[in-house]
Amino acid sequence: MPDTAGSTGRTPETHVIDFRAAEQLLAARDPRGAVKLLDQVIAAHPENTAARLLRARAFFAAAQLRPAELEFTVVLEREPDNAFAHFALARTYERQGRGDQAKRHFRLAAALDPNPQYVKAARFES
């Protein structure tokens, strides 16, 4: 495991800069670039749930659905009440054609947060 400053010159401050740059890359529709930056951040700080959630979003945006699913699952293991992570995992399952699993997580998202987007996706009437 590389040391956080050591020969790579990476510091905690550099990781914060990389995280913020990854947010900007994702917003600029460069999810693969975001993943590259976040890989370094997560290698140094595997406990950083925010970085894992952002990497999951980047994987999803890059249509890398299996890695997105795995990252969203890690986030939910740590934060089972994260409505956005449930919603995003549901969308990931939906894109994989796994409707029953998607429905469960859409409903969990809506139960945790009555965000209209979550409630609509939950399709409670069906």
N, C-alpha and C positions, 0 to 999 in steps of 0.2 A: 504494500500500500504506500503510495507516495506521501511524503510528508507535506503538510499544507503550505510550507514556504520553500524549504529545501532547494534542490537543484532546479525545480520547475519555476521558481519565482512566484508561485501562487501563495496568496495570503488571504485571510478572511475578508479583507477589503476587496481583493480581486474577485472573490466569489460573489460578493454582493454586486459588484459591477457586472459580472457575467450574468447573474440572475436578472438584473434590470435590462441588460442588453438582450437577453433571451426574450423577455416580455416584449421588447420593441420589435424584435425579429418576427415573433409570432403575430403581432399586430400588423406587420408589414407583409404578411403572408409568406414568410420564410421559415416554416416549421422545422425543416431539416437543420438549418443553421441554429435554431433555438435548441434543438435536441443536442447538438454538438457542445454548445456552451453548458447546458444543464448536465450533461454526462460528467463533466469535470467538477461541477458544484456538488453533485450527488456522490461522486466518488470520495470527495473530501468530507462531506456532511450527509451520510446516508439517512440520518434521522430527520432531515429537513423535509417536512411534509409539504410545505409550500412549493419547494423546488420539484418534488415528485408530482404534485398536481399540475404544475405548469408543463412538466415534461409529458405527462399523460395527455394534456390538451394538444401539445405539439405533435405527439404521435398520432392522435386522432385526426388532426388537420392534415397530416401527411399520409393519411389512409393506411397507417401501420396499426391495424386494429388489435392484433394480439398483444403487442407491447403496450398499447393504450389500456387495454383491459387489465393487464397485469399491474400497471401503475395505479389505475383507479382503484383496484382491489387493495393494494398496499395502503393507499390513502384511507380507504374505508375501514381497514383493520385498525388503523390508528385513530380515526375520527368517524365512528359509525353514525354520527348525527350530522355529517356533512351532506346537506341536501344537494348541493351542486354536484358533488362527486357521484351521488346516486343517479342523478339525472344524466350526467355525462356517461357513466357506465351503461345506463339504459340505452342511450343513443348508440353507444359502441355495440352493444348486443343487437340492437335493431339493425344496424348496418351489416351485421354478420348473419342476419336472418334467424336470430334466436329470440323470437317474439315473447315467449313465456318468461324468459329471464328478464327481458327488457321491461315487460309490464310490471313485474315485481319491483324493480328499482325505480321506475317512473312513479309508482304508487308510494314507495318509501319517500322519495323526494317530495312529493306533494303533501304527504303526512307531516313531514318535518318542516316544510316551508310552503305556505299557500300561494306562492308565486303563481300568477295566472298561467305562465308557460308550463310549469310543472303540473298544475291541476289539469290543464287541457291534455297534456301528454298521458296523464294517468288514466284517462278514459274510464272514470269510475262508473259511468252509466252502462258500460258494456260488460 
